[in-house]
Each structure stands twice: as structure tokens, then as C-alpha cells.
Amino acid sequence: MAACCKTPHMPPTPLTGLAEHVLPLIRSRSDLHRWSAANAHGRDMHEAIDILEQDGAAGPTERYAVTHKALASAIRVIARADDSSGIIGDACRRLLDLHPRAAAEARIKPAKLIDWMIKFQFDDNEVDYFELDVAAYAEALGDAGVAAYRERLSEIEASLGPRPSHQDRWQSNNSHAWFTLDWNAKRLAVLDRDIEAIIRTHVGDRKVAAWFTDTAEAFEEIGEYDLAIDWARQATEFGLGHQSVTAARHWAKLIDTHRPTESLETRVFLFRRWPNSSNASELYRAAGDAWPTYRDEVMEKLSHQPYDAVTFTLRTLNDPQAAWDLAHDLSLDSDYGWADLANAYGKIDPLAVLPIHERLVRNELTEAGAEHYRRAAKRLAGMRKLAPTPDSAAWVDALIADLREENKRRPRLQQEFTRAGLP
């Protein structure tokens, strides 16, 4: 008799409308721990989001409902996927960008939205490496909703006890909650356009260059470009590490956009701080007709780094002959540099570059493996086409014969040589 009292199993409600086109592409029961399967499904997810972003038939309420379900499903998917390529993660971020817009269009009740936002960020979730941007939800929440959201955050913070120091935060049992609160404080400062709060929440104790860049980006977001430029400059001058290099690119972009008359001065500063081919190229472009004023200084500094000197001369100055001379004068020892140079200089003097190509082939074959064999075979095939005289063509074919003999115990090499059409 007990069996008759059980709730009968009900089939899932069929998907209709927009959901029918979107959700099957987001959800998956496949084994996504395989990299290739995860990538394939990630592409399906992006197709689904394209539909969400472009479909004009669904009303705002339906669009929000499907976006909301798609986001929940996407989080479950990435929790069990090998997303080393980042395709699924990018899809999740697209949904996170779309969700607040859809909520505003659908006029979701702020109280309902706040409950979900708090749960998504603070309750145990399958993944905890996505954040919500309260500034993006401001339109959907309205002023009263933002105030209510602040109150919920204050209640959570009060429940955690004393705030740990930044150094100790990662050892706290509530480390994720503290991180999330700090993230929300940053975004609320931006939403409020509060300059002092932006500095306080973004730059912290000023011990990390990236935090200065974060501050610059926040000021840029609210249109305070002079402040953004100043903080990006501070990040650039912080040190010589990779975070300052990244900051320098951001600073230069801000200068180019908002203070173009200072672009050349900025590029000169950056080249002198980091004298490499990339910064030399930016200086060259900024200098224009004034380039001769800086040429000797640039070339002298680059001469201490042969690869940069040759690369700049070849790619930016577009002078293969000068690059060829520099490579020999400076004893260039980079196979990558010689490869680019040989390809370019071969149009001027094909006979001169054949020994360079031979050296590159032999260096390639110091490593075993099909990819190395394919690259060597491709270069040898190019040498046969490049050889300008019958004698040089015979020399290339003799080299190929020697390499086949020297590597006769490498059957895969022989196979790749033959596949490339080598004798």
C-alpha cells in the first residue's frame, strides 16, 4: 500500500520558445573532463549566448528567465569541465555580463535580485571564482535596491567578527567572504564615483604595482582621466617588474587617447626605462619626423640586446640590409631572430642565407619529435626553392642526403622528409 502513496515521477517540462533554442546548448551530460569535449561544448555555449543576445522575438521577462537558467547551468558545467582553454569560462563571463542587463529590462523585483546576488556570492557554490558587479546591477536595483544591498553586505561583515589583516586574510576560515566584501566595496566606490573611496579600496597598502593600475582603471571607468593617468604613471614607476610593464602599456594608451601632445615624451620615458624593440617601435611611431633626433640613442641602447636591435631594424625600420649587418656585427645568437632575418634577407641575397637556414635545420634536429622533423623538412623544402643557381641547388640536395644518412635511425624523420617532397 505504501507504494501507491509515492509521488509519481513527472517528466521534465518541455522547453519552449527561447529556452528551447538556448538551454540545450548550455547544459551537458557529457564527460567534459576531456579537453576536446570541453572545448566543443564551450563553442556550443557561445552559440547559445549569441542567440540570447540577438533574438528579438522573446520579451524581457522570457529573456531574463532563460538567461538566469543558462547562468546557473553554465556554473554547473564549468565545475566539472577541463576549461584549460578558457572557452567555457568566457561563456560564463558573457552570461554574467548579460544577466544584469536582462534583469533591468525585465524589471525584476530588487528584493528577489538581491537575494540571488547574495546567495551567488556568499553561499557555498560549485565554483567561487566569478564575481558579480553591483555597478552593473545598479539600474536593475534602483537607489533603494542598492541601499538594501549595502545593508545586506554590512550584516554579513558584522557576522564575520574582526576583520583580519590583509596578510592574514587568506588563512581565515572566511577568506572568500572577506574577498567578496572587498570586491563589492571596490565596485560600490566606483558606482558612487567616490574618489577617496576608490583610492582606499583599490590601492590598499600600496605594496603592489597592480593595485595602482586597478585604481587607474577605476578612475578611467568614471571618466576621471587625469587621475587615471596619474595612477597609471605611479604604477609604471613602481618598479621594473611585469606588473609595471603592464601598467606602462595602460599609461601610454591613456596618454595617447587623452593627452596626445604628451605621447612622444611618454614613449621616450618608457624606452629609456625598458630599452627593448617593442618600446623602440612605439617611440619610432610617436616621433614621426623627429625620429632622427632619437635614432642614435635608440640604436646604441638596443645594441646591448642583439635580438631587439635586429628585430627593431627589420620589422619597424623595414631595413633588411641594416638588420643583416647588425646581426653579424652584434653576434646575434637567437634562432628566432636569424629565422626572421633569413626569410627577409633571402629576397636580397638568397645565396647568403642558405648557410643560415642549414644551421637552423641542424639546430631543429637536435631535438627529436615529429614537430621538429616537420619544421626542419619545411625549411629544407624552402631552401630548395630559394637556391638561386644549379650549384646551390645541388648543395641543398646533398645536405638533405647527408641529413637522411645522419638520421637513418629516425624513421619518423624520414617519413616527414618524404612527405615534404624532399629527395
N, C-alpha and C positions, 0 to 999 in steps of 0.2 A: 504493500500500500504506500510505503514511503516514496517509492519511485515515482508514483503518479503526482506527488506533490512538488517534484523538482521543476524549476523553471525551465521551460523548453528552450532549446538552443535556437536563437534567432539569427538568420543570415544577416551579414552586414548590409546596411542600407546602400543601395546602388548609388554610385556617384552620378551627378547630373551637372549640366551646364559647364561652367568654368572649371570646377573641381575635376570633372571627368577628363579634361584635357591636361590638367596640371599635376594633380597629386600622384597618379601612377608613374610619372616621370621622376618624382621626388622620392617616393618610397621604394624600398627594395628589400627582398628577402634573400638576395644572392650573397655569396661569400665575398665580401668586399675587403677581406684581408689580403687578397691578391691585388697587387699594384695595378695590373692592367684592367681588372674588373672595376676597381675603384675609379680609375680614370674614365672608363667608358660610362659608368653611371654618373660621374660628375658632369660629363658633357650633356647627358640627358637632363640633369638638374638645371643646367644653364638654359637649355631649350625651354624647360617649363617656366623659368623666370622670364624669359623673353615673351612668352605668351601672357604672363601676368602683367608685364609692363606695357604691352602693346594692345591687348584685347580691348576693344571698345564696346563690346556688347553687354558685358556684365555691369551691373550697378555697383555703387560704392560699398554697399553692405556685403554683397556677394564677394567682391574683390577682397575686402578685408578678411572675411571668413576663410577664404581659400588661402590667402597669404599667411594668416595666423596658423592654419593647419600645416601648411607647407613648411613654415619655420620650425614648428615642433618636430615634424618628421625629419627635416634636414639635420637637426641636432642629434636625433637618434641615429641617423645614418652615419654621421661623421664619428660618432662614438665607437663604432665598430669597423671603421674603414682604414685602410692604409692610404692616407692622404698625403704622402710624401711629396707629391707633385703640387699640392695645394689647390687642385681644381674644385674639390668639394668645399673646402674652406672658403674659397672665393664665392661659391654659390651661396653659402650661409651668410656671408657678409652682404651680398646683394639683397638677400631677403631681409636682413637686419636694416638695410637702408630703405627698403620699400615699406616695411611694416609701419613706421610712424606716419608716413605719407598716407598710406591706406587707412590708418586709424583716424586721421584728421578728416579725410574725405567722407568716411562713413559715420563720423560724429559719434565715436564710441564714448560711452559714459566715462568720465575721468576716473571715478572710483574703481570701476572694473579694470581700466587700463593700469592704474596704479597697483592694484593687487597683483596683476600679472607681472608687471615690471619688477616688483619686489621679489616675487617668487622666482622669476627667471634668474635674478642676480644673486639672491642670498640663500634660497633653499637648495638642498642637495640636488645637483643636476648631473646629467650624464657627462657633460663637459663643462669646464669653468673658464675657458679661455676666450670667450666672447663677451664684450661689454655692450651695454645699451647707452645711447647718448640722449640724456634728458633734454639737451638743447634741441635735438631733432624732434622730440615729442612735445615741445612747448606749445605748438599750435593745437595739437590734439587735446592737451591737458587744459589749456587756458590758464589764466593767472591764478584762479582758485585751485586748480588741479596741481599746478607747480608748488603752491604753498602747502597743499596737503602732502605732496610727495616729499617735500623738505621735512615735514613733521614726522613722516614715517622713517626717514633716514635718521633723524635725531633720536627717535625711540630705539632704533636698532643700535646706534652708537652708545646710548646710555646703558643698554643691556649688556654690553661687552666689557664693562669695567674700565679701569685706567688704560689710557692709550699707551701702547709700548713705543719705545724709541724706534726710529727708522731701522737701526741696525738689528734690533731685537724682534722686529715685526714678523720676520719670516719664521721665527721659532715659536710664535704664538699659535695656540690652537685655533685662533680666529683670524689667521693671517689673510685668508681670502676675503673675509668680511671687511677687514681694515683696508685692504687694497681696493675693494669695490667702493667703500665710502670715500676714499681719497680720490678715486676716479670721478665719482659723482660730484665731489667738491670742485674739481677742475672744470667740469662741464657746466656746473651751475655758475661758476665765476665768469665763464665765457658768456653764458646766457644773460647774466646780469650786466655784462660789459663793465665789470668792476676791475679797474686796473690794479689796485692794491691786492685784491683777492687773487687775481690771475698770477701775479708775481709770487704771492705767498704759497699758492697751491702747486705751482708748476716748477719753480726753481729750487724749492726745498732748501737744503743747507749749502747749495752752490758747489757741491763737490764733484759733479758730473757734467761734462760738456753737453751731453744730450738734453739735460734738463733746461739749459739755456735755450737750446733750439726749440724745445717744446713751448717755452714761454714766447719765443718769437712767433711760432706758428699760431699760438692763441691770439696774439695781438694782430697778426695778419688776418685772422678769421673775422675779427670785429672791425677791420678797417683802420686800425691804428698803425699805419705803415711806418711812421718814424720810429715808434717804439719797437716794432718788429725788426727793423733794420738794426737798431742799436743792440738788441738782444742777440740777434744772429751774429753780429760782429763780435760780441763778447764770447759767444760760443766758439767762434773761429779762433780768437786769440787765447782761448783757454789753454790750449796745448798743441801738440803736433800729432796726436793720435787720430784714429779713424773717425771718431765722433766729431772732432774739429774739422776734419776734411769734409765730412758730410755737411757740417754747418756752413763751411765756406761756400759750398755749391748753392746752399739756400740763400746765404747772404748775397752772393753775386747775382742770383736770379732776382732778388728783391731790388737790388740796386739798378739792374738793367730795366726793370719794369717801372720803378717809381722815382729813380734819380739817375736817369741815363747819362747825364753830364758827368757823373762820378764813376762811370763804368771803367774807363781806362785806368784811372787811379786805383780802383779796386783790383783790377786784373794784374797791375804791376805789383801791388802788395802781395797778392796771392802767389804769383810766380816767385817772388823773392822768398816767400815763406816755404813754398813747396816747389822747387825748380824741377819740374818734370814736363814731359811732352804735352800732357793734357793742358796744364796751365799755360804753357808756352803758346799753344794753339789759341786759347781764349784771349791771351794778350795780343797775339797777332791780329785776330779778328777785330778786337776793340781798338787797336792802334790805327788801322786803316792807313792813310797816307803818312802817318807819323811812325810807321814801323821801322824805318831806317834808324831812328833815334834809339831804339831798344835792341836792334838786331845783334850788335856785338856783345852786349851784356847777356842776352839770352843764349847765344851760341857758346859763350865762354862757360856759363854755368852748366849748360847741358853737356858740355864736353867731358864732365866728370862722370856722366852716365851715358855711355855709348849708345845703348839701346834707345834712350829717349832722344838723343841728338839725331840719330839716323831716322827714327820714326817721324820726328817732327819735320825734318828736312824732306823726307819722302812724301809724307801724307799731307802735311799742311803747306809747305812751301812748293810741293809738287816739282821737286828738282832731283830726279833720279841720279843724274851725274854727280851732283854735290853729295848726295847721300852715299853713293858708291865710294867716293873719295874719302868721306868721313869714316865709313865702315872700316876701311883699311888703315887710315891714319890713327883711329882710336882703338884698333884691335877688337872690333865687335865680336863678342863670344856668345851671342844669342841665336839659336837655330831659328826661332820665330822671326827675329829681325832679318837674318840672312834670307829666309824663305820669301818674305815680302819684297826684299830688295832684289833678289834674283828674278822674281816674276816681273818686276817693273823694269829693271835694267836689261833684261833679256831682249826687250824691244829695241834697245840701243846697240848692244853688243852681245848677240846670242852665244858666240863662242866663248866669251869671257866668263859667262855664268855657268857653263857646263860643269867645271870642277866644283863650283859651289853646290850644284844640285847633286853631284856624286857624293860629296861629304854629307849632305843632308840625308841621302838614301842610306848610306852606311850607318849614320847615327841612328836612323829609324830602326835599322835591323839589329841593333844591339839589344833590342827588346823583342821577345817572342810574342806571338799572338796575331790573330787574323787581321785585326785593325791596323797593326803596324805593317803587316805584309801588304795590305791593300793600299795604304798611303805610299809605301815605297814603290809599288807597282804603278800607281797613278803618276808619280813623279817621273819614273823611268819612261813611261809612255809619253809624257810631255817632253822629255829630253829628246826622244826620237823625232818628234815633230819640230823641235826647236833647232836641232843640229843644222847649221847653215851650209855645210859642204859635205861631199861624199866621204872625205876622210873623217870628219867629226861624226857623221852618222855611223861609220864603221866602228869608231871608237866607242860609241854608246852601245852598239850591239855586242862588242867584245866585253864591255863592262857587265852587261846583262848575263852573258855566258859565264863570266867569272863568278858572278853572284850566285847563279844557279849551282855551279860546282861547289862553291864555298858553303852553300846551304842545302846540299843534296839530302841531308838527313831531316829536312823540314818539308814534309810533303804538302802541308797547307800553304807554305810559301810558293812552292812550285805551282800549285793549283791557282793561287791568286795571280801569279805572273802570267800564266797561260790565259786566264780569264780576261786579263787586261790586254791581251793580244801581243804579248812580248814574245820574241823568238826564243 
